[in-house]
Amino acid sequence: MKYIPLLVSPDYKISISLKLIYALALFSIIPVIYFLLYFDIYDILFIIGLITLTLLYVLPFLPRAKNLRDVSGLKIFIIAIVWSGTTVVLPLISSEIALSSFSTEEILYICSRFLIVVALIIPFEIRDLRLDQIYLKTLPQVLGVSRSKILALSFLLLSMFLSSYLMLDTYIYILMHFIIIILVLKANRQNSFYYTSFWVEVVPVLWFLLKYFIG
């Protein structure tokens, strides 16, 4: 998704490395189509909805704002909705649980994941303060760096409270929250590219490994 604007831009010359990324993305469609055969129609419709929202995030379709990413204040929440929908809602409905039948615990779990993703995105928005146009009205642009961190920490504390109520992998869940809290606290405009693109990005991978080997 990150490279689609470059692909459609007539002024950008696509490098060999970028062509390899596009080739890998196209090749990955094959197993995606194969595994889609194992989903029922309701799951596929939900997936199509997530894909559409993701495409609208980067593709121009609005008269004033080029895409959903360019709508003031909306970027971070679109990402959180797609991630929460993909990692929580989709597995639930794939387990033959109708959206209208979600229990209180399942709804709270979705809310917890949404809060975590928003908190994880804030270090990226702090990093991009020098790059993002002012009309985007990202949280650091509107609230400032310190208040954005406070908001992220508040979301994480609320998510921790929900996890203790739900009793879902409590020790791993709380450990990951503390790691994210540290990453948020240390985020600043001077962070290197690898601070977010490696250390923050690796959080879901670390979470999976802890869950797989310990949980």
BAFI-3210 file (N, C-alpha, C; in Angstrom, 3 decimals, decimal comma, padded with zeros to 6 digits):
// residues 215
n [1|2|3|4|5|6|7|8|9|10|11|12|13|14|15|16|17|18|19|20|21|22|23|24|25|26|27|28|29|30|31|32|33|34|35|36|37|38|39|40|41|42|43|44|45|46|47|48|49|50|51|52|53|54|55|56|57|58|59|60|61|62|63|64|65|66|67|68|69|70|71|72|73|74|75|76|77|78|79|80|81|82|83|84|85|86|87|88|89|90|91|92|93|94|95|96|97|98|99|100|101|102|103|104|105|106|107|108|109|110|111|112|113|114|115|116|117|118|119|120|121|122|123|124|125|126|127|128|129|130|131|132|133|134|135|136|137|138|139|140|141|142|143|144|145|146|147|148|149|150|151|152|153|154|155|156|157|158|159|160|161|162|163|164|165|166|167|168|169|170|171|172|173|174|175|176|177|178|179|180|181|182|183|184|185|186|187|188|189|190|191|192|193|194|195|196|197|198|199|200|201|202|203|204|205|206|207|208|209|210|211|212|213|214|215]
n.u [000,830|002,017|003,591|001,947|001,124|003,496|003,586|001,444|002,168|003,108|005,516|007,449|010,227|010,376|012,354|014,641|014,601|012,122|010,480|010,866|009,598|006,952|006,611|006,797|004,553|002,494|002,884|002,211|-000,499|-001,439|-001,366|-003,146|-005,603|-005,999|-006,341|-008,579|-010,610|-011,321|-012,825|-016,105|-018,897|-019,644|-017,378|-015,637|-016,895|-016,555|-013,764|-013,381|-014,508|-012,598|-010,364|-011,213|-011,453|-008,782|-007,619|-008,862|-007,602|-005,218|-005,637|-006,713|-009,928|-011,649|-013,020|-011,785|-009,992|-007,446|-007,437|-008,458|-006,448|-005,694|-007,729|-008,465|-007,321|-008,158|-006,521|-005,068|-007,089|-008,342|-006,333|-006,219|-008,784|-008,743|-006,652|-007,648|-009,985|-008,913|-007,272|-008,802|-011,723|-012,198|-011,074|-012,949|-015,500|-014,900|-014,940|-017,506|-019,107|-021,559|-021,628|-023,617|-023,888|-021,809|-020,232|-020,048|-017,427|-016,001|-016,424|-015,147|-012,568|-012,022|-012,096|-009,898|-007,793|-008,000|-007,301|-004,642|-003,435|-003,779|-002,148|000,321|000,716|001,221|004,046|005,017|003,681|004,754|007,390|006,956|006,354|007,876|007,439|004,722|001,963|000,408|-002,348|-003,241|-003,657|-002,660|-002,401|-000,060|000,331|-001,962|-002,259|000,316|003,565|004,003|001,399|000,232|001,654|000,757|-001,925|-001,634|-000,504|-002,616|-004,529|-003,237|-003,135|-005,867|-006,411|-004,893|-006,347|-008,724|-007,730|-007,068|-009,571|-010,676|-009,016|-007,210|-004,492|-002,901|-000,283|001,529|000,150|000,170|002,949|003,585|002,209|003,698|006,110|005,306|004,582|007,104|008,273|006,632|007,142|009,827|009,748|010,467|011,031|013,568|014,214|015,771|015,232|014,992|014,019|011,212|010,605|011,767|011,984|009,438|007,780|008,354|006,947|004,362|005,407|007,098|005,165|003,653|005,620|006,065|003,526|003,336|005,464|005,393|002,832]
n.v [-001,206|001,162|001,822|002,180|004,857|005,668|003,928|004,722|007,234|009,390|010,688|009,363|007,284|003,886|001,889|-000,957|-002,445|-001,714|-002,781|-005,461|-005,636|-005,140|-007,403|-009,465|-008,849|-009,287|-012,008|-013,018|-012,932|-015,305|-017,508|-016,229|-016,145|-018,897|-019,679|-018,229|-019,782|-021,384|-019,904|-018,816|-017,171|-014,896|-014,281|-013,666|-011,414|-009,626|-009,455|-008,297|-005,817|-004,804|-004,740|-002,871|-000,552|-000,271|000,178|002,590|004,182|004,937|005,366|007,817|009,258|011,119|014,454|016,768|015,985|013,779|011,051|008,703|008,914|011,529|012,920|015,120|014,294|011,654|009,528|007,847|006,448|005,013|003,158|001,790|000,679|-001,097|-002,841|-003,867|-005,036|-006,994|-008,597|-009,355|-009,183|-010,536|-013,202|-013,947|-013,934|-015,820|-018,011|-018,683|-016,918|-014,628|-011,128|-009,709|-011,235|-010,964|-011,241|-009,424|-009,614|-010,172|-007,857|-005,998|-006,947|-006,377|-003,592|-003,214|-004,077|-002,118|000,200|-000,408|-000,470|002,182|003,463|002,352|003,515|006,164|006,754|006,631|008,787|010,878|010,713|011,428|014,099|016,108|015,645|015,255|016,940|019,932|020,025|017,480|017,069|015,325|013,480|014,318|016,804|018,215|017,923|018,096|016,721|015,768|015,628|013,854|011,558|011,181|010,636|008,224|006,609|006,623|005,224|002,738|002,013|001,786|-000,327|-002,325|-002,567|-003,605|-006,033|-007,337|-007,683|-009,360|-011,535|-012,718|-014,356|-013,137|-012,487|-012,301|-010,407|-008,135|-007,752|-007,086|-004,701|-003,092|-002,985|-001,576|000,820|001,763|002,162|004,190|006,260|006,805|007,788|010,303|013,274|013,092|010,450|007,658|006,288|003,548|003,178|003,293|001,782|-000,637|-001,335|-000,594|-001,727|-004,406|-005,299|-006,724|-009,135|-010,058|-010,397|-012,472|-014,538|-014,871|-015,686|-018,052|-019,698|-019,589|-018,937]
n.w [000,000|000,683|-001,489|-003,662|-004,457|-005,732|-007,837|-009,452|-010,128|-012,708|-012,832|-011,461|-011,556|-011,561|-009,527|-009,667|-007,290|-006,293|-008,225|-007,674|-005,221|-006,000|-007,620|-005,741|-004,204|-006,058|-006,555|-004,076|-004,110|-005,112|-003,097|-001,384|-002,787|-002,958|-000,238|000,349|-000,594|001,454|003,138|004,163|002,492|003,957|005,437|003,330|002,222|004,336|004,358|001,838|002,394|004,239|002,561|000,657|002,258|002,920|000,399|-000,291|001,465|000,328|-002,418|-004,772|-004,536|-003,606|-003,957|-002,805|-000,651|-001,437|-000,800|001,803|003,665|003,509|004,674|007,190|010,400|010,299|009,593|011,504|012,754|010,736|010,107|012,573|012,680|010,474|011,220|013,656|012,718|011,034|012,703|014,894|014,612|012,148|012,638|014,616|013,311|011,449|012,977|012,994|014,399|014,548|013,685|015,029|017,235|018,962|022,095|025,256|026,206|023,863|022,376|024,027|023,790|021,124|021,301|022,983|021,315|019,316|020,757|021,402|018,866|017,991|019,894|019,170|016,686|017,164|017,783|015,116|013,979|015,421|014,545|011,876|011,927|010,781|008,151|007,463|005,999|007,195|007,060|007,515|010,189|012,258|015,361|016,925|015,649|016,341|019,149|020,116|020,937|023,602|024,774|023,012|023,597|026,215|025,709|024,276|026,287|028,086|026,610|026,494|029,194|029,692|027,948|029,204|031,552|030,499|029,556|031,917|032,921|031,032|031,160|029,303|028,206|030,238|031,377|029,195|027,709|029,387|029,594|026,929|026,753|028,506|027,114|024,829|026,066|026,892|024,377|023,379|025,229|024,677|022,159|019,777|017,769|016,764|016,549|014,963|011,653|011,919|014,449|014,568|012,258|012,746|015,640|016,710|014,793|015,152|017,299|016,993|015,941|017,979|019,938|018,820|018,840|021,599|022,376|020,909|021,775|024,548|025,542]
ca.u [000,000|002,896|004,232|000,959|001,210|004,640|003,260|000,509|002,722|003,793|006,803|008,400|010,844|010,381|013,658|014,623|014,184|010,686|009,861|010,901|008,543|005,682|006,546|006,501|003,161|001,634|003,037|001,530|-001,941|-001,772|-001,824|-004,313|-006,777|-006,163|-006,883|-009,925|-011,562|-011,701|-013,703|-017,461|-019,210|-019,689|-015,985|-015,076|-017,461|-015,895|-012,404|-013,493|-014,710|-011,312|-009,504|-011,713|-011,063|-007,333|-007,329|-009,311|-006,646|-004,118|-006,028|-007,536|-011,333|-012,404|-012,778|-010,841|-008,939|-007,138|-007,797|-008,829|-005,287|-005,608|-008,829|-007,893|-007,567|-008,765|-005,525|-004,715|-008,254|-008,536|-005,358|-006,613|-009,986|-008,354|-005,873|-008,550|-010,875|-008,172|-006,664|-009,758|-013,088|-012,192|-011,005|-014,187|-016,574|-014,474|-015,313|-018,968|-019,768|-022,125|-021,330|-024,697|-023,871|-020,590|-020,452|-019,402|-015,997|-015,444|-016,445|-014,089|-011,293|-011,864|-011,761|-008,529|-006,879|-008,069|-006,525|-003,228|-002,957|-003,668|-000,948|001,495|000,884|001,643|005,478|005,199|003,200|005,755|008,517|006,589|005,958|008,613|007,074|003,281|001,387|-000,312|-003,793|-003,568|-004,088|-002,331|-002,482|001,031|000,138|-003,070|-002,067|001,710|004,206|003,798|000,004|-000,022|002,182|-000,159|-003,102|-001,245|-000,353|-003,972|-005,128|-002,586|-003,594|-007,239|-006,332|-004,429|-007,495|-009,623|-007,113|-007,190|-010,982|-010,946|-008,162|-006,712|-003,028|-002,668|001,116|002,080|-000,586|000,675|004,342|003,607|001,771|004,828|007,070|004,763|004,680|008,493|008,482|005,926|007,850|011,115|009,535|010,649|011,240|014,937|014,426|016,214|014,217|014,854|013,318|009,834|010,514|012,197|011,621|007,985|007,176|008,618|006,076|003,456|006,186|007,496|003,936|003,349|006,597|005,797|002,285|003,538|006,410|005,152|001,418]
ca.v [000,000|002,324|002,137|002,381|006,218|005,740|003,149|005,466|008,554|009,403|011,364|008,576|006,165|002,747|001,238|-002,426|-002,969|-001,506|-003,773|-006,740|-005,554|-005,332|-008,801|-010,264|-008,582|-009,976|-013,452|-013,365|-013,026|-016,708|-018,214|-015,536|-016,653|-020,304|-019,794|-017,656|-020,844|-022,025|-018,988|-018,760|-015,936|-013,767|-013,936|-013,033|-010,062|-008,809|-009,236|-007,313|-004,522|-004,358|-004,422|-001,617|000,532|-000,125|000,803|003,984|004,897|005,478|005,699|009,036|009,081|012,243|015,670|017,691|015,137|012,794|009,728|008,757|009,337|012,992|013,522|015,602|013,587|010,332|008,518|006,904|005,624|004,079|002,085|001,007|-000,087|-002,197|-003,808|-004,529|-005,892|-008,126|-009,468|-009,789|-009,395|-011,585|-014,532|-014,253|-014,304|-017,061|-019,076|-018,775|-016,042|-013,501|-009,813|-009,335|-012,143|-010,770|-011,070|-008,240|-009,875|-010,065|-006,433|-005,353|-007,377|-005,565|-002,235|-003,270|-004,115|-000,805|001,119|-000,764|-000,066|003,654|003,799|001,953|004,400|007,502|006,986|006,912|010,144|011,789|010,683|012,056|015,501|016,969|015,278|015,336|018,249|020,419|019,795|016,115|017,169|014,132|013,752|015,197|018,151|018,863|017,903|018,208|015,430|015,328|015,250|012,650|010,451|010,983|009,966|006,842|005,907|006,440|004,122|001,493|001,674|001,320|-001,649|-003,235|-002,804|-004,510|-007,358|-007,966|-008,069|-010,469|-012,658|-013,339|-014,370|-011,945|-012,131|-011,853|-009,201|-007,018|-007,541|-006,362|-003,326|-002,363|-002,741|-000,481|002,041|002,220|002,663|005,470|007,249|007,137|008,321|011,739|013,661|012,786|009,006|007,178|005,602|002,170|003,119|002,890|000,778|-001,932|-001,623|-000,537|-002,691|-005,782|-005,630|-007,852|-010,363|-010,491|-010,848|-013,790|-015,506|-015,137|-016,452|-019,375|-020,518|-019,537|-018,825]
ca.w [000,000|000,789|-002,764|-004,722|-005,038|-006,633|-009,026|-010,308|-010,437|-014,011|-012,716|-010,665|-012,254|-010,641|-009,442|-009,737|-005,985|-006,172|-009,101|-006,948|-004,198|-006,706|-008,065|-004,558|-003,832|-007,019|-006,324|-002,825|-004,367|-005,419|-001,896|-000,822|-003,493|-002,580|001,113|000,368|-000,900|002,714|003,867|003,618|001,784|004,886|005,719|002,130|002,118|005,354|003,861|000,748|003,043|004,767|001,413|000,087|003,167|002,795|-000,894|-000,243|002,316|-000,477|-003,781|-004,863|-004,922|-003,068|-004,741|-002,159|-000,101|-002,468|-000,312|003,218|004,438|003,457|005,427|008,452|011,656|010,102|009,232|012,566|013,104|009,627|010,308|013,747|012,321|009,591|012,002|014,602|011,943|010,490|013,714|015,923|014,117|011,121|013,261|015,343|012,395|010,799|013,920|012,871|015,368|013,808|014,256|015,948|018,395|019,755|023,524|025,843|026,263|022,509|022,017|024,805|023,216|019,906|021,758|023,491|020,167|018,676|021,585|021,256|017,536|017,998|020,668|018,393|015,531|017,597|017,508|013,698|013,700|015,987|013,604|010,603|012,111|009,836|006,782|007,233|005,734|008,363|006,926|007,946|011,589|013,025|016,800|017,377|015,129|017,049|020,600|020,494|021,205|024,986|024,988|022,217|024,396|027,345|025,161|023,986|027,567|028,626|025,843|026,884|030,544|029,556|027,339|030,255|032,436|029,799|029,482|033,235|033,055|030,116|031,537|028,080|028,160|031,039|031,578|027,917|027,343|030,187|029,201|025,668|027,032|029,088|026,030|024,006|026,872|026,798|023,011|023,262|026,037|024,069|020,811|019,585|016,367|016,365|016,434|013,660|010,855|012,383|015,728|014,283|011,208|013,285|017,026|016,887|013,866|015,577|018,435|016,698|015,760|019,320|020,596|018,258|019,304|023,011|022,417|020,315|022,528|025,991|025,873]
c.u [000,866|003,411|003,249|001,017|002,382|004,339|002,381|001,032|003,468|005,201|007,861|008,914|011,020|011,732|013,503|014,139|012,677|009,918|009,812|009,821|007,179|005,511|006,193|005,049|002,198|001,691|002,267|000,023|-002,360|-002,189|-003,028|-005,594|-007,057|-006,839|-008,262|-010,997|-012,067|-012,583|-015,112|-017,743|-019,207|-018,273|-015,374|-015,603|-016,813|-014,468|-012,414|-013,703|-013,418|-010,364|-009,910|-011,290|-009,567|-006,953|-007,714|-008,383|-005,552|-004,540|-006,925|-008,964|-012,201|-012,069|-011,744|-009,676|-008,681|-007,592|-008,129|-007,669|-005,200|-006,767|-008,314|-008,318|-008,046|-007,739|-005,332|-005,868|-008,594|-007,599|-005,789|-007,844|-009,611|-007,581|-006,760|-009,492|-010,187|-007,739|-007,635|-011,117|-013,127|-012,032|-012,284|-015,300|-016,211|-014,759|-016,822|-019,693|-020,268|-021,788|-022,366|-024,695|-022,621|-020,951|-019,766|-017,898|-015,344|-015,405|-015,339|-012,711|-010,998|-011,450|-010,320|-007,528|-006,847|-007,198|-005,027|-002,680|-002,814|-002,400|000,325|001,766|001,457|003,158|005,770|004,776|004,137|006,958|008,217|006,171|006,635|008,240|005,596|002,839|000,482|-001,810|-004,212|-004,085|-003,881|-002,351|-001,320|000,907|-000,913|-002,769|-000,646|002,252|003,871|002,363|-000,368|000,490|001,261|-001,412|-002,798|-001,122|-001,712|-004,682|-004,546|-003,009|-005,029|-007,267|-005,857|-005,556|-008,470|-009,056|-007,195|-008,623|-011,283|-010,152|-007,681|-005,188|-002,463|-001,199|001,758|001,450|-000,028|002,123|004,414|003,153|002,927|005,885|006,592|004,838|006,091|008,766|007,815|006,689|009,146|010,969|009,761|010,964|012,609|015,215|014,889|015,065|013,946|014,154|011,874|009,776|011,062|011,626|010,117|007,294|007,319|007,696|005,106|004,192|006,604|006,306|003,570|004,316|006,369|004,544|002,516|004,394|006,116|003,678|000,669]
c.v [001,258|002,785|002,344|003,798|006,372|005,026|003,940|006,847|008,512|009,978|010,541|007,398|005,008|002,045|-000,284|-003,018|-002,825|-002,479|-005,145|-006,776|-005,776|-006,783|-009,715|-010,090|-009,313|-011,488|-013,892|-013,485|-014,484|-017,478|-017,549|-016,063|-018,104|-020,430|-019,167|-018,707|-021,535|-021,130|-019,076|-017,363|-014,720|-013,306|-013,176|-011,613|-009,125|-008,476|-008,196|-005,917|-003,948|-003,955|-003,085|-000,422|000,801|000,561|002,282|004,839|005,556|005,915|006,931|008,726|010,226|013,515|016,594|016,933|014,025|011,392|009,832|009,200|010,856|013,687|013,878|014,757|012,158|009,209|007,443|005,949|004,634|002,887|001,182|000,145|-001,299|-003,261|-004,570|-005,485|-007,140|-009,113|-009,971|-010,136|-010,532|-012,986|-014,919|-014,683|-015,559|-018,272|-019,220|-018,048|-014,814|-012,184|-009,404|-010,173|-011,982|-010,550|-009,799|-008,411|-009,701|-008,610|-005,676|-005,714|-006,600|-004,145|-002,178|-003,264|-002,767|000,201|000,864|-000,262|001,451|004,078|003,468|002,902|005,749|007,724|007,263|008,341|011,197|011,872|011,500|013,515|016,418|016,708|015,497|016,776|018,657|020,121|018,398|016,086|015,846|014,483|014,601|016,624|018,903|019,001|018,234|016,835|014,921|014,859|014,008|011,417|010,138|010,254|008,498|006,031|005,666|005,290|002,781|001,057|001,164|-000,082|-002,692|-003,567|-003,785|-005,925|-008,079|-008,408|-009,304|-011,722|-013,435|-013,233|-013,221|-011,538|-011,609|-010,527|-007,985|-006,711|-006,728|-004,921|-002,503|-002,057|-001,576|000,843|002,619|002,825|004,019|006,564|007,710|007,712|009,831|012,013|013,249|011,281|008,639|006,474|004,206|002,062|002,670|001,731|-000,575|-002,183|-001,584|-001,585|-004,131|-006,227|-006,774|-009,181|-010,927|-011,053|-012,255|-014,849|-015,872|-016,004|-017,890|-020,280|-020,579|-019,629|-020,138]
c.w [000,000|-000,579|-003,910|-005,302|-006,000|-007,948|-009,992|-010,692|-011,773|-013,929|-011,991|-011,479|-011,275|-010,693|-009,499|-008,420|-005,789|-007,065|-008,431|-005,867|-004,838|-007,148|-006,898|-004,136|-004,769|-006,818|-005,081|-003,008|-004,584|-004,170|-001,237|-001,462|-003,090|-001,214|001,245|000,095|000,360|003,579|003,295|003,076|002,702|005,256|004,541|001,961|003,130|004,916|002,746|001,322|003,589|003,639|000,795|000,937|003,059|001,489|-000,895|000,622|001,472|-001,882|-003,823|-005,291|-004,430|-003,841|-004,122|-001,534|-001,115|-002,070|001,175|004,092|004,523|004,160|006,816|009,640|011,524|009,983|010,299|012,882|011,989|009,801|011,461|013,459|011,475|010,371|012,976|013,876|011,445|011,571|014,774|015,320|013,101|011,719|014,006|014,393|011,603|011,690|014,020|013,997|014,600|014,498|015,294|017,222|019,247|021,220|024,010|025,869|024,903|022,045|022,757|024,264|021,928|020,287|022,254|022,341|019,455|019,440|021,452|019,934|017,453|018,737|019,895|017,227|015,943|017,452|016,044|013,369|014,286|015,055|012,348|010,745|011,106|008,389|006,482|006,980|006,904|008,283|007,372|009,380|012,321|014,510|017,306|016,851|015,925|018,540|021,028|020,877|022,604|025,229|024,183|022,949|025,569|026,884|024,880|025,273|028,216|027,925|026,275|028,286|030,513|028,941|028,352|031,221|031,792|029,746|030,819|033,487|032,210|030,454|030,309|028,031|029,004|031,108|030,289|027,514|028,073|029,830|027,914|025,858|027,604|028,023|025,152|024,758|026,783|025,417|022,806|024,009|025,375|022,658|020,780|018,118|015,858|016,274|015,034|012,946|011,410|013,733|015,523|013,307|011,632|014,665|017,259|016,017|014,371|016,717|018,106|016,527|017,110|020,077|020,123|018,795|020,775|023,161|021,958|021,201|024,027|026,338|025,809]
res [m|k|y|i|p|l|l|v|s|p|d|y|k|i|s|i|s|l|k|l|i|y|a|l|a|l|f|s|i|i|p|v|i|y|f|l|l|y|f|d|i|y|d|i|l|f|i|i|g|l|i|t|l|t|l|l|y|v|l|p|f|l|p|r|a|k|n|l|r|d|v|s|g|l|k|i|f|i|i|a|i|v|w|s|g|t|t|v|v|l|p|l|i|s|s|e|i|a|l|s|s|f|s|t|e|e|i|l|y|i|c|s|r|f|l|i|v|v|a|l|i|i|p|f|e|i|r|d|l|r|l|d|q|i|y|l|k|t|l|p|q|v|l|g|v|s|r|s|k|i|l|a|l|s|f|l|l|l|s|m|f|l|s|s|y|l|m|l|d|t|y|i|y|i|l|m|h|f|i|i|i|i|l|v|l|k|a|n|r|q|n|s|f|y|y|t|s|f|w|v|e|v|v|p|v|l|w|f|l|l|k|y|f|i|g]
***
